[in-house]
Amino acid sequence: MNANFFYLKKLLFFLLFFVQVCLSVAQVNRYTYSMQKMGSPFNLVIYAEAKQLADSAASQSFKLIDSINIICSDYDSSAELYKLQFAAVGKPIKVSSILMELLCTASQAYKDSYGSFDITVGPLSRLWRNARTSQLFPTATAINEARKCIGFNKVQIDSSAQTITFLQPNIQLDMGGIAKGYAADKVLALLQSFGITNALVDAGGDMVAFGKPSQKKGWRVGVNIPGQQEALWNRKLILSNKAVATSGDAFQYMFHEGKKYAHIIDARTGYGVTFQRNVTVVSPSATTADWLATACSILTLSQVKILAKKYKSEVLITTLQNGRIHKVSFGKFDSYLEQ
């Protein structure tokens, strides 16, 4: 009698526990949010037990993005980065912890990418931005003048003192190839602090996926086809706890004398890259994926292979040659493609 009662009691406890687990799983819902931030649509997909939790997490996320943008924008005259261009030569300038973190990451990226990723590219960025707007190709003289202000050897970063020093005038920093990925990583960390375990952060194409949607193997992410704005490969990426970024010339470019110049500028030459290459990078963080996508759009394939291995990243490069698409991948990129 006592043994049967004990058995029934254990069975009842197990059934109650099972019901509670089922109810908690059933209560998890999908919530989506989108706002225009940092010049692009910033999208959040959050799985949470309560809408109030998801709403609060999303609201705080968009505020965080604004706080990052007001630091690293080169458009907004009130931004910390924008104001640095007026700094006196040779005078150490104290910067915020966020900007210092970005500067240190960008400095290492510059060294590891053979100088292809260079945030001092600002003068060239503005020159080519104006050229695309006016459709007037920049002169060789204008390009050479801009190049005189470019190079990480023209700035000094002191991480312990949290200062940056410009060694010559007219230095303009451009965080366009790293800031959105950085913002995506920070937003994901914020969502995790809310107890959210499944989310996708999309910072205008720079994405970081955490956990996975209910009853799915991972988050499905499309891969662009080179030379086209909307077309995607049939096979999607399946990602969990990974970031992905894509770089290409489908949206911003200009033609000159039969050549297509992409918005991705090789600071070493002063010109936009002219080969039609799409780069998709899968990395542990969105910050890394962001700047790697830019660097891999410029470097040779042998250099890309070395860089991908160093940063434990997978890279897919697709090019359009004589109307045909050619693909080459590095690392275990294909293992992330749906079967």
RAKAPE-V316818 format. One record per pair of residues at least 6 apart in sequence whose C-alpha atoms are under 6 Angstrom apart, sorted by the first residue. I is the first residue (numbers start at 0). J is the second residue. Records with the same first field share a line. If there is no record, write none. Layout:
I=J  J
This chain:
26=48
27=47  48
28=46  47
29=45  46
30=44  45
31=43  44
32=42  43
33=41  42
34=40  41
35=41
39=203
40=203
41=201  202  203
42=201
43=199  200
44=198  199
45=198
46=197
47=53
60=186
69=78
70=78  79  80
71=80
72=78
73=81
84=170  171
88=165  166  167  168
89=164  165  166
90=164
91=162  163  164
92=162  163
93=161  162
94=162
109=116  117
115=294
116=294
118=172  173  174
119=149  150  171  172
120=149  266
121=171  172  173
122=145
123=145
130=136
148=170
153=166
154=164  165  166
155=163  164
156=163
176=290
177=286  289  290
179=202
180=205  285  286  289
181=286
183=200  202
184=285
196=210
197=209  210  211
198=209
199=207  208
200=206  207
205=244
206=242  243
207=241  242  285
208=239  240  241  242
209=239  240
210=239  240
211=217  218  239
217=237  238  239
218=237  238
219=235  236  237
220=235  236
221=231  235
222=231  232
223=231
224=230  231
225=277
226=249
227=249
228=249
234=337
235=336  337
236=335  336  337
237=335  336  337
241=283
242=281  282  283  284  285
243=280  281  288
244=279  280  288  289
245=278  279
246=277  278  292
247=277
248=261
251=262
252=260  261  262
253=259  260
259=273
260=271  272  273
261=271  272
262=271
263=271
264=270  271
265=271
275=318  319
276=317  318
277=316  317
278=292  315  316
279=314  315
280=288  292  313  314
281=312  313
282=288  312
295=303
313=329  330  331  332
314=328  329
315=327  328
316=326  327
317=325  326
318=324  325
